[in-house]
Amino acid sequence: MATSGFGFDLKALQVFVQVVETGNLTYAAERLGLTQSSVSQTLSNLERSMEAQLLDRSVRPLHVTTAGRFFYDRACQLLDEARKTSLDMQRGHFKLRHVRIALVDSMATAIGRPLVDMVRKRTEDWSISTGLSHMHAQSLLSRQVDIVISDDALVDYDDLSRHPILREPLVIALPPHFEGDISSLGAIQKRLEFVRYQPHSLIGQSVERYLRRVQINLPPRLYLDNTYAIMSMVAAGVGWTITTPLCLYQTGLMQHQVRCVPLPGEPVYRELTLVSRRNELWDLPRVIAEDSRQILQEQFLTHILDNLPWLADRIQIGE
């Protein structure tokens, strides 16, 4: 009987386990529907490939050696797992072993609980992480995570699956009672300090690219690690910032605590995309993307438009 590169296959394990449990080659052969010579040959091949004596044939019933007992315990575990896998496949219970998801902080706040509930139903084990958004792309490419929801769609890489989640504009957030000139960023800067995201964050990089494009040079004085800290500074009247509606929703600081207005000129957008390696996770990426879009539609978009109705034609969920 041919064996795999491991020195055994499942059929060989079945034969060995039956011989150990019956203590007799003939009984084992009858249970398996095989000939005694076939069973004997399988055992000989198994011992040769394992380079160990598994059975003591000098006594009746057959006894297992120390190596044989070790191998028997492992064989039982492997066969039990194989039976469970076969049964799950027949029943259509396709749970993935371990799925690792990384997403931007604002998405975690917006869809965190429903996302956890859905992933738990579809996987045996899972992990969800946020923060270090600038590392998400590398984590996916190096197989440290399986799915990312990020500002970076990794468009330069093949063999990736992409599902659009959200397209939203960059907006200006001001202290709630600010009544100065908002016709230009320069006019705002004359009255307030600009509060920046850290440069390693993807949203921080998006904001800096926009500022370079419109040739606005704002003094680098205030850098904060997260949206909540930034928006708290704005709400307190310390300064102003450029952010997105989802980030505003994340903090819970809306119209009564900060004043939100459009950027001057044409809108500038941030796009969030779910990215995974193609054909590795069955339909889980598609399901997560669909659920994420539905949650954003029902919760985030409704809340945002109640507070900022002028964003109605500037936010797009999905394609």
LINKACOR-V610367 format. One record per backbone hydrogen bond with DSSP energy under -0.5 kcal/mol. NH is the residue of the N-H (numbers start at 1). CO is the residue of the C=O. E is the energy in kcal/mol with one decimal. If there is no record, write none. Layout:
nh->[NH | NH]
co->[CO | CO]
e->[E | E]
//
This chain:
nh->[7 | 13 | 14 | 15 | 16 | 17 | 18 | 19 | 20 | 21 | 22 | 23 | 28 | 29 | 30 | 31 | 32 | 33 | 34 | 39 | 40 | 41 | 42 | 43 | 44 | 45 | 46 | 47 | 48 | 49 | 50 | 51 | 52 | 54 | 56 | 57 | 59 | 62 | 63 | 65 | 69 | 70 | 71 | 72 | 73 | 74 | 75 | 76 | 77 | 78 | 79 | 80 | 81 | 82 | 83 | 84 | 85 | 86 | 87 | 88 | 89 | 90 | 91 | 92 | 93 | 94 | 95 | 96 | 96 | 99 | 101 | 101 | 102 | 103 | 104 | 107 | 108 | 109 | 110 | 111 | 112 | 115 | 116 | 117 | 118 | 119 | 120 | 121 | 122 | 122 | 123 | 124 | 125 | 125 | 127 | 129 | 135 | 136 | 139 | 140 | 141 | 142 | 143 | 144 | 145 | 146 | 147 | 148 | 149 | 150 | 150 | 153 | 157 | 161 | 163 | 165 | 166 | 167 | 168 | 170 | 171 | 172 | 173 | 174 | 176 | 178 | 188 | 189 | 190 | 191 | 192 | 193 | 195 | 196 | 196 | 198 | 201 | 205 | 206 | 207 | 208 | 209 | 210 | 211 | 212 | 213 | 214 | 215 | 216 | 217 | 218 | 221 | 222 | 223 | 224 | 230 | 231 | 232 | 233 | 234 | 235 | 236 | 237 | 238 | 239 | 240 | 241 | 243 | 245 | 248 | 249 | 250 | 251 | 252 | 253 | 254 | 257 | 258 | 259 | 260 | 261 | 263 | 270 | 272 | 273 | 274 | 275 | 275 | 276 | 277 | 278 | 280 | 284 | 287 | 288 | 289 | 290 | 291 | 292 | 293 | 294 | 295 | 296 | 297 | 298 | 299 | 300 | 301 | 302 | 303 | 304 | 305 | 306 | 307 | 307 | 308 | 311 | 312 | 314 | 315 | 316 | 318 | 318]
co->[4 | 9 | 10 | 11 | 12 | 13 | 14 | 15 | 16 | 17 | 18 | 19 | 24 | 25 | 26 | 27 | 28 | 29 | 29 | 35 | 36 | 37 | 38 | 39 | 40 | 41 | 42 | 43 | 44 | 45 | 46 | 47 | 47 | 52 | 63 | 55 | 56 | 23 | 56 | 54 | 65 | 66 | 67 | 68 | 69 | 70 | 71 | 72 | 73 | 74 | 75 | 76 | 77 | 78 | 79 | 80 | 81 | 82 | 83 | 84 | 85 | 86 | 87 | 88 | 88 | 92 | 93 | 94 | 122 | 125 | 99 | 127 | 147 | 129 | 149 | 104 | 104 | 105 | 106 | 107 | 108 | 111 | 112 | 113 | 114 | 115 | 116 | 117 | 118 | 119 | 119 | 96 | 96 | 97 | 99 | 101 | 132 | 133 | 135 | 136 | 137 | 138 | 140 | 139 | 139 | 100 | 100 | 275 | 102 | 148 | 273 | 151 | 154 | 276 | 274 | 272 | 272 | 316 | 270 | 268 | 243 | 261 | 241 | 259 | 257 | 175 | 184 | 185 | 186 | 188 | 188 | 238 | 240 | 194 | 222 | 224 | 198 | 201 | 202 | 203 | 204 | 205 | 206 | 207 | 208 | 209 | 210 | 212 | 211 | 215 | 216 | 219 | 194 | 221 | 196 | 226 | 227 | 228 | 229 | 230 | 231 | 232 | 234 | 233 | 233 | 193 | 173 | 171 | 169 | 244 | 245 | 246 | 247 | 248 | 248 | 252 | 254 | 254 | 174 | 258 | 172 | 170 | 168 | 166 | 150 | 163 | 148 | 273 | 161 | 146 | 159 | 277 | 281 | 283 | 284 | 285 | 286 | 287 | 288 | 289 | 290 | 291 | 292 | 293 | 294 | 295 | 295 | 296 | 297 | 299 | 300 | 301 | 302 | 303 | 304 | 304 | 308 | 309 | 311 | 311 | 167 | 165 | 316]
e->[-2.0 | -1.9 | -2.3 | -2.2 | -2.4 | -2.6 | -2.3 | -2.2 | -2.4 | -2.4 | -2.1 | -2.6 | -2.0 | -2.4 | -2.2 | -2.3 | -1.8 | -1.0 | -2.6 | -2.0 | -2.6 | -2.4 | -2.3 | -2.2 | -2.1 | -2.6 | -2.2 | -2.5 | -2.2 | -2.5 | -2.3 | -1.0 | -1.7 | -0.6 | -3.5 | -0.8 | -0.8 | -2.0 | -1.4 | -1.9 | -2.4 | -2.0 | -2.6 | -2.6 | -2.2 | -1.9 | -2.6 | -2.4 | -1.7 | -2.3 | -2.5 | -2.4 | -2.1 | -2.2 | -2.5 | -2.2 | -2.5 | -2.4 | -2.5 | -2.7 | -2.3 | -2.1 | -2.1 | -0.9 | -2.6 | -1.4 | -1.3 | -0.5 | -2.1 | -1.6 | -0.5 | -3.0 | -2.5 | -2.1 | -1.7 | -0.6 | -1.9 | -2.0 | -1.8 | -2.7 | -1.4 | -2.5 | -2.5 | -2.3 | -2.2 | -2.7 | -2.4 | -1.2 | -1.0 | -0.6 | -1.1 | -3.3 | -0.6 | -0.9 | -2.0 | -2.5 | -2.4 | -1.1 | -2.3 | -2.1 | -2.5 | -2.1 | -1.3 | -2.5 | -1.5 | -2.9 | -1.8 | -2.3 | -1.9 | -0.5 | -2.1 | -0.7 | -1.7 | -3.5 | -2.4 | -2.5 | -1.7 | -3.0 | -2.6 | -3.4 | -2.8 | -2.9 | -2.5 | -3.2 | -0.7 | -1.8 | -1.6 | -2.6 | -1.2 | -1.6 | -2.0 | -0.9 | -3.4 | -0.6 | -3.1 | -1.1 | -1.6 | -2.2 | -2.2 | -2.4 | -2.2 | -2.3 | -1.9 | -2.4 | -2.2 | -2.2 | -2.2 | -0.8 | -2.6 | -0.6 | -0.8 | -1.7 | -0.7 | -0.6 | -2.4 | -2.0 | -3.2 | -2.1 | -1.8 | -2.0 | -3.0 | -1.7 | -1.8 | -2.3 | -0.6 | -2.4 | -2.0 | -2.5 | -0.7 | -2.0 | -2.6 | -2.3 | -1.5 | -1.2 | -0.8 | -0.9 | -2.3 | -2.5 | -3.1 | -0.6 | -2.3 | -0.6 | -3.4 | -3.0 | -2.5 | -2.7 | -3.0 | -0.6 | -2.1 | -0.7 | -2.0 | -1.0 | -2.3 | -2.3 | -2.8 | -2.4 | -2.6 | -2.6 | -2.7 | -2.4 | -2.1 | -2.6 | -2.4 | -2.3 | -2.4 | -2.6 | -0.7 | -3.2 | -0.6 | -1.9 | -2.8 | -2.6 | -1.5 | -1.2 | -0.5 | -3.9 | -2.1 | -1.8 | -2.0 | -1.0 | -2.8 | -1.7 | -0.6]
//
